[in-house]
C-alpha cells in the first residue's frame, strides 16, 4: 500500500546505487531514476548528491529515509494484520542464516515448516553471521540464525541450542591418532580456517585466546568462506580444520574424515536474532518457535546437548 516511489527511494538509499536498486526491484535503471526525480520534485529538494559516479544521501535524504522506513514498515504490518484477520497464515518469510546453519540444518526445517504452512514463501539469504545481522538491522530480513550471540544493541538474541566444534582431518593425519587435541598441539600442524566475519571463526579465535594460544600463531594455509569448501580442502590432506559436528556427519560415517574432540571441549550456541522494536507477524513468530524446537532436536541427534 506504500507509495512505490518510497519503495524505490528506500532501495536506492540502502544500496547507494541506482543500478543495484534497479536489480533488486526488477526495474530498469531509467525507471528508478525517473521515480527518484519525481520524488525530489514533489519534496522540492535533492535527496541524493551525485558526484563522480557516486551518490550519497543529503541531509534531507537522510530524514526522508528515516520516515520511509517507518512508513514502509507500517504498510507491511497493516498488510500482514489484514491477512491474518482473514485466517491466512502465509506470505514472504525473509530469513538469513550463517553458512553452517543454512547448509546443514535449515533445509530440513524449512521443508517441514512448509508442510505446516503451505502459504508461507520462505526466502533464504546465506552469508556469515556478521552479514546476516547487518541485513536484519537494515530491515531487509525478518530474522536470522547465527553462531553465538549478537553484539548489536538493536537486535534480540534467543539461544536455540548448543553446538560442539571439533578438529576435523583425514584418517591418515597425525591428529587422527589422538583421543583429544589440546589448543597448543594444534599449532604444530597446517590449519584451514574460516574467513574473518564468520561466527565459527570468532568462536574459535576466542577459544584459542582463552587457552593461551594466539590465533595468529596457528599455521593458517588458507581461509575459506564455506563449510563445504573447508571440508573439500581438508579431505585433500592439506591440513586440519575446526568445524561443527553437524557439518561432517556424512563424511565421518563414510570414513572420509575423522573428528577429534578438543580438550577442553569447545561448545558454542546457535541463536536466532531479530530486531528489538519491530512488529512480528504470526507467521514469523510461529516459524521462530518451530525452528527453535527442531534445531534442538536435530542437534541432539548429532550428539549435541540442548541449551539450558
N, C-alpha and C positions, 0 to 999 in steps of 0.2 A: 504493500500500500504506500510505501515511501516514494517520494519523488525520484524518478530514475536518475535525474541529474545529480542528486545527492549520492546515490549509489556509485555513479561514475566518479564523482569528485572524491569520494572516500577511497576508491580503488587507486586513483592516481596519487592521492596523498600518502597512501601506505607504501606504494611501490616507488614513488618519486620517479615515475617513468610513464609516459603516455603509451609506449609500446607494450610494456609489461601489463599495464592496466587493461589495455585492449585485449591482450591474450587471455587474461584472467576472466574477462567479461564476455568473451567470444564476440567481440565487436571489432570493427576496423579502426585504425588509428585516427583517420579523419573524423569518424563519428564521435569518438571520445573527445577529440579536440573541439568539435562543434558544441558538445554538451557543456564542456567547461567554459567555453566562450559565452554561451547563453547564461550560465550561472553568474559569471562575472558581470555581465551586462545587467542582470536582474539586481545584483547587490551593488552595482556601480562601484566596484573596487577590484583590484587584482588579487587573486587568491594564490598565484604562484609567481615567483621570479624565474625568468628564463634567461640564463646566461651561459654561453659557451657550450651549448648542447646539454646542459644540466638544468634541472628545475629544483626549486626549494619553496617551501611554504612561506608566504608573507605573514606578518602578524595577524592580518585579517583572515588569512587562510588557516592559521592555527586555531583561531577562535571558531571558524566555521567547521573545522574538523571535530573539535570537541562537541559541538552541537549535533553534527551529522552522526556521530557515533551514538549519541543518546537517542536521536530520532529514529535511526535505523534499528537500534536495539528495541525500542518501544514498539515499532512496527512489527518486528519479528515476534515479539512477545504477544501482541494482540492477535496475530495470525495463529499462533500456537494455541492460545487460550480458546479462540473460537472453534478451532478444530477439535480440541479436547472436550469442549462443551457438547459437541455433537457425538461424542463417544469414540472418536477416531484416536488411534494410537499409531502415529506414523509421521512421516516427513524426514527431512535430512537429519543425519546424526553425524556430526563432524568430529572425528576422533583423531588425535595424534598419539603416536607411540614410538618409544625408542626402538631401535632396530632389533634388539634381543627379544623384547616382548612382542613386537609386530610379526616377526618371522616365525617364532616358535610357540607362542601361546595364544595370541589373539585370533588367528584364523578359525580355530575350533569354536571359540567363544562367540565370535560374530555369526558363524553359521548356525549355532544353537539358538542364539537370540533372534535371528531372522525367522526361524520356525515359529517362535513365540509371538513375534510382532511382524507379520508379513508386510505391513505398510511402512516399516522403517527402511530408510535408504542410507545405510552407513557409508561414509567416505573416510578412508584412512590415509592420513599423512604420516609418512615414516621418515624419521630423522633421529639425530642423537637427542638426548634429554634436554640439552640447552636450547636447541632449535624448537623443540616441541613446546617448551614453556614460553618462548618468545611469541609463538603463534597464538597461544592462549591469551597472553597479555594483549595482543593486538585484536583479540576477539574474532579471529578468523577460524577458531576451533572452539567446540563446546567443552571439551575435556581432553585430558591426555594421560597416558600411562608412562611412567618414568622409573628409573632405578634411583632409589634413595629419596631424600626429601627435597622439596623446592626451597630455594633460598630467596625467592621473590615474595615480598610482603603482600602483594596484591593477589596471591594465589593461596588456596586452601589445599593441604595435603592430607589424604586419607590413606593410611597404610593398608595394603591388601594382604600381603603375606611376606614371608622371608624366602630368600633365595641363596643357596650356597655357591660360592665360586671356588673352583678347584684348578690345580695345574692340569693341563691337557697336553699330551705329547704322543708320539708314536710308541708302539710296544718296544722298539729297539733303542729308544732314547735312554741315557743314563738315569734320568729321573724316574723312569718307569719301574726301576728296581726298588724304589723306596716305598715304605708304608705311609709315610707322610713327608712333606717337604717344608723346611724352615725358610723364612724370607731370606736369610743370609745365604743359604745354599743355592738360591735361585740366581744370585749374581754371577755364578760361575758358568752359566750357560746362555746361549743366544736366546733372546726373548722377542716374541712377536706381540706387539702392543696394539690396543685400540687407539683411536685418534683423540687429540685434545677436544674437550666438549662432550665426550662420551661419558654417560653416567657410570659405566663399567670402569673406565679409565680413572675417574675421580675417586671411586671407592677403593680401587687397587692402590692408587698413589697414597691415600690416607692410611691404608693398612700397612704399607711398607714404612711410611714415616713413623707410625706408632710403634713399629717393631725395630726402629733404629736403623732402617735401611733407606738411604736417599734414593728416590725414584730415578735420578739421573745416573746412579751407579749401576743400573741394570744394563745389560748388553743388548740394547734395542737394535734389531736388524731391520725392522720395518714397522710402520704404523699403518693400520688399515681401518676403514670405516664401516665394516660389515662383519658380523659373526661368521657368515658363510665364507667370506674371503679369508678370515683368520684361520678357520678350520682347514680350508684348502691348502694354505701355506704350511700349517703345522703338519699336515699329512705328508708333505714332501720331505720331512725330517730336518728342515732348515732350523727349527727352534721349537721352544715350548710357548704356550700361552696360558693365561689365567682366564677361565670362562665359566659361565653359568652351567650347572649340571644339566639344565633343561635344553641347552643348545647342542649337546653331543650324545644324546640318548641313543640314537640310531647307530652312530659310528662306534660307540663303545660296545653295543650289542653285537655288531659285526666284527669286532676285534681290530678295527682300523686304527682306533685311538684308545688311549687309556687315561683314566682320571686318578689323580693322587691328591688326597686332602692336604690342605695347608695346616701347619702347626705353629701358632694356634689357628683354629678354623676361621674361615672368612665368610661371614653372613652379611647380607645387605637386605634392605627392604624394597619391595616393589610397591609403588604407590600410584594412586590416581589423583590428579590435580585438576582444579577448576577455579574460575575467578571467585573471589570472596563476595563481591557485591554484584550479583547478576541473577536474573530470573532463570530458573531451571525448569524446563518443561517436564511433564510426567514421563515422556519418552526418555529424556536424559537421565532422570532420577531412577527409573526402572532399569535402564541399562547399566548404570553405575552399580546398583545393588546386585544385579545378576552377575556382572563381570567380577566383582569382588569375591562373590561366593565361588564362582567357577575357577578363578585364578588360584584360590586357596586349595581347592580340590585337585586341580591339575598339578600344582607344585608339590602337594602332599604325595601324589602318585610318583613324583620324581625324587622322593625321599627328602623333601624339603619341609621343615616344620612350619606350621601356620604361625603367623604373628600373634602375640598375646594381645 
